[in-house]
Amino acid sequence: MFTVFTFVLYAVSAVLSVWSIVETIRNRPAGRLLLGVTALLLLLLIAQLIVSIAAFGSSENVDPLLFFGYVLTAILVVGLAGFWAFAELSRWGPGVLAAGGLTVIVMIERMDQIWQ
């Protein structure tokens, strides 16, 4: 995978997770800016999918089902967490975003391991 892009994914996921945890502790619903960061992470994961498809021909030891399963699952997790946070107007909306962000951090690490 691409190192700079991987670090950007880590950074955005970490910002989303920490910010969501803070908003959950403060007992506030997810605001527009927090949902915007969620949308940014979703767009970056979609870009990851597109770049991975384009670069897949040059990789030799990558299991396509496993790798693209992780990418598509990460996209699904962030999309569903964002929708849930938008619909849930209590503190648990950001709580779901925090769980989704932490899950995506682990999935990004696993995608990086599979790609190498």
C-alpha positions in Angstrom: 0.0 0.0 0.0 1.1 3.6 -0.2 2.8 4.9 2.9 1.8 8.5 2.9 -1.8 7.7 2.1 -1.8 5.1 4.9 -0.6 7.7 7.4 -3.4 10.1 6.2 -5.9 7.3 6.8 -4.5 6.7 10.3 -4.6 10.4 11.1 -8.1 11.0 10.0 -9.4 7.8 11.7 -7.6 8.8 15.0 -9.0 12.4 14.9 -12.5 11.0 14.3 -12.1 8.5 17.1 -10.7 10.9 19.7 -13.1 13.7 18.8 -16.0 11.3 19.0 -14.9 10.0 22.4 -14.7 13.6 23.7 -18.2 14.4 22.3 -19.6 11.2 23.9 -18.1 12.1 27.3 -19.5 15.7 26.9 -22.9 14.1 26.2 -23.4 15.9 22.9 -24.8 14.7 19.6 -22.6 14.5 16.5 -22.3 18.0 14.9 -21.8 18.9 11.3 -18.1 19.2 11.6 -17.8 15.7 13.2 -20.0 14.3 10.5 -17.8 16.1 7.9 -14.7 14.3 9.2 -16.7 11.1 8.9 -17.5 11.9 5.3 -13.8 12.7 4.7 -12.8 9.4 6.1 -15.4 7.7 3.9 -14.1 9.5 0.8 -10.5 8.6 1.6 -11.5 4.9 2.0 -13.2 5.1 -1.4 -10.1 6.6 -2.8 -8.1 3.7 -1.2 -10.4 1.3 -3.0 -9.9 3.0 -6.4 -6.1 3.3 -6.0 -5.8 -0.3 -4.8 -7.8 -1.5 -7.9 -5.5 0.5 -10.1 -2.3 -0.8 -8.4 -3.5 -4.3 -8.0 -1.8 -5.6 -11.2 1.6 -4.7 -9.9 1.2 -6.6 -6.7 2.1 -10.3 -6.6 1.4 -11.8 -3.2 -1.9 -10.0 -2.3 -5.0 -12.1 -1.7 -7.6 -10.0 -3.5 -10.6 -11.5 -1.7 -9.0 -10.8 1.7 -7.7 -7.3 0.9 -10.7 -6.0 -0.9 -12.9 -7.6 1.7 -11.2 -5.4 4.3 -11.5 -2.3 2.2 -15.2 -2.8 1.5 -15.9 -3.6 5.1 -14.1 -0.5 6.3 -16.2 1.6 3.8 -19.4 -0.1 5.1 -18.4 0.4 8.8 -17.7 4.2 8.3 -20.8 4.7 6.2 -23.2 3.0 8.6 -21.6 4.6 11.7 -22.0 8.0 10.0 -25.6 7.4 9.2 -26.3 6.1 12.7 -24.5 9.2 14.3 -26.6 11.5 12.0 -29.8 9.7 13.0 -29.0 9.4 16.8 -29.3 12.7 18.5 -28.0 11.5 21.9 -24.5 10.9 23.1 -24.5 7.5 21.5 -24.2 8.8 18.0 -20.6 9.9 18.6 -20.1 6.7 20.6 -20.8 4.7 17.4 -18.5 7.0 15.4 -15.7 6.3 18.0 -16.2 2.6 17.7 -16.3 2.8 13.9 -13.1 4.9 13.9 -11.2 2.5 16.1 -12.4 -0.4 14.1 -11.2 1.3 10.9 -7.7 1.9 12.4 -7.3 -1.8 13.0 -8.6 -2.6 9.5 -6.1 -0.1 7.9 -3.3 -1.9 9.8 -4.5 -5.2 8.5 -4.8 -4.0 5.0 -1.2 -2.7 5.1 0.0 -6.1 6.4 -1.9 -7.9 3.6 -0.6 -5.6 0.9 3.0 -6.1 1.9 
